[in-house]
Structure formats: C-alpha cells, structure tokens
Amino acid sequence: MDLNYEVHGVGDPIVMIHSPGVDMREWTYIVPYLSQTNQVVIFDVRGAGNSPAPISPSNFVDDLRKLLDHLGINTATLVGHSMGGQIATDFTLTFPSRVKQLVLIAPSLTGFQYSREFTEWMEQVNAAAPNIKKLANLSLSGPNYSVTMSSKQKDFLYEMTIHYMTKVFSEWENFEIIWPVPHAIDRLHEIKVPLLFIQGDKEWSDLSRIADHFKKVKLVHFFMIKGADHMLTLTHPKEIAYEIMLFLQKGLSKDATYKRNK
C-alpha cells in the first residue's frame, strides 16, 4: 500500500476521506472523539499530504478499495468531506456490500453540473497558476471559506492549502481522474445504507442543489450546522463528531427516524 495512512482506536471501523486542497490533517480535531469507541482510519488521498503524486490517471475509488483490503477491513462506515464525499458515494455505489453507513460532509457529486457563478470563480482561481501563494489566497477568499478564514484555524488551513498546491505543481505528472460510470447523480436511489448528510449554512448555493439530489436516498438524514462554512471539519469538530456518534448509535431504518437527543 503506497498511500499514507494512520489507524486510531479499536472497534468497528470508520474510514475518513478528506477534502481536496488539504490532507488527512483536516480530521485532527474529530478523530479524538470517534476513536474513543471506534477504529478510525485516516489517509492522504493520492497526490495529497505524504501520499505519492499521480503519475497516471487517478482512481480514488479503487485506491480506497485497496486500502481497505490492505487493512483487512471488509465493511466500514465511510465519512467523506467535499470530494472525499464524492469518493465515498461512488465507492458505496460500486462496492455496496463493503459500506455499513455513510456520512457525507458538504460533498461534491459525480455528474453534477455546477452553477455559472461557481465555475467562473474557479476559473479565476485557476488562472493564478502556477503562482502558489496567489492561488491559495484567491481560493481561500471564496465565500465558502469566510468563517474558517476568520477563525483561529485560519493559519492551519492556509498551511495545508500551500502544502497541497506546492505538491500539485512540483510533483504531479498526471491530472486525470477516473470516476465510475454511470455517474452517481443518476444512481443515488440505489444507495440502501443509512446516510447522514452534514453541511454548514455558509456555502455556495450549489450545495443545496446537491443535497436535493440526495433526497433520492431512502435512509437519509440532513443536518445543518449554523455559522459553518465549507471547512466545518476544522471549525465545528465537536458538533460533527457528536452527530456522527449519534448516527452510528441510532442509525436509520425504514421504520425509524433519526433524532438528536440533547
């Protein structure tokens, strides 16, 4: 296994997949909670952190399968953030028997058509390449990072972003990604496992549209964290960990409704 990973705690496995632009350190503040009752696996996806840079088209879904095989994990709860959520969703559709429960945090979605507002903003950010500092500053100035960049986690996020972008422009040899087809957006009704969808309310409107698509999943619960942006894993780790732990304990079934107990 060439991916960089860590295993914390013992118990039923939870595998966490980080957002693009950062690395597995984004789970720093959540792992201590979840590892009290579960085995928690975190890893750097290919091209991020201390995992190798891609030299051929990346297949993140197959990378995840290989990691689970390497660790001897037959079935796990997947927790994915942003594109990590996209990977988790596609993995669930590709290998349904290997996923016990699914937690998506502000996920992206294979096959989703993003708004003109979002795509034009991304074009402006990408136009700064290969100026890494300018790229990072433009990226993190987006409205979906406004809360985090005004918080005590600002420097931590900036450092991870610089590290990621430096790796991209100094080590990556291939930028192609292989996703399963048909796209997940057309197959969400096939997801049979309980699904928890978490997001903040300081986001691009596209995320609300993505959430609407996930209403096709029969056993889904949506949870909104007020005052949180796209990097809510850094600013609201306790709230996220609480929701995940409650979800793992209660789950969802066709005859039961997930409820928060405060």
Buried (B, 14 or more C-beta within 10 A) or exposed (E): EEBBBEBBBEEBBBBBBBBBBBBBBBBBBBBBBBBEBBBBBBBBBBBBBEBEBBEEEBBBBBBBBBBBEEBEBEBBBBBBBBBBBBBBBBBBBBBEEBBBBBBBBBBBBBBBEBEEEBEEBBEEBEEBEEEBEBBBBBBBEBEBBBBBBEBEBBEBBBEBBBBBBEBBEEEBEEEEBEBBEEBBBBBBEEBEBBBBBBBBBBBBEBBEBBBEBBEBBBBBBBBEBEEBBBBBBBBBBEBBBBBBBBBBEBBBEEEEEBEEEE
